[in-house]
């Protein structure tokens, strides 16, 4: 995609197909496997189409950041949540982009409020936590919980953390492309 070309939903799916086999930051799954597992968990739990889309695209910023699969290991926070949310706002409603923008903050919040949560994080997720600001202070938790889409981001975060099983079976990307396109793309009107 060139910098001057407008982003489209089709381009997001194309990028996921083209680069989805990349390693998912020190985990045993690829970027695409992780995205599909996260979306599948959302769908299984009856989440709205917007939250299923957020689950699928929550890490899409990694695919556009251009910093490599080992950015965290090199001490770099690629701020993928901000990049991904900005791209998603161009093609999908705030109910998709909002939870994506907050899913990193949700991890920081959960580490502050759920004693068992931090213990369950993978080593790769603990490393990224430190790069992303570490555990929230009580004041940060209060501000986060008052933000629009905080509840959705917390749910997305839990699905995100559970979506790292190399043997998991999920619907394919075409399934989610149909679901998201049906929910959010308005067909052209048939002229007068």
Secondary structure, 3 states (H helix, E strand, C coil): CCCCCCCCHHHHHHHHHHHCCCECCCCCCEHHHHHHHHHHHHHHCCCCHHHHHHHHHCCHHHHHHCCCCCCHHHCCCCCHHHHHHHHHHCCCCHHHHHHHHHHHHHHHHHHHHCHHHHHHCCHHHHHHHHHCCCCCCHHHHHHHHHCCCHHHHHHHHHHHHHCCCCCCCCCCHHHHHHHHHHHHCCCCCCCC
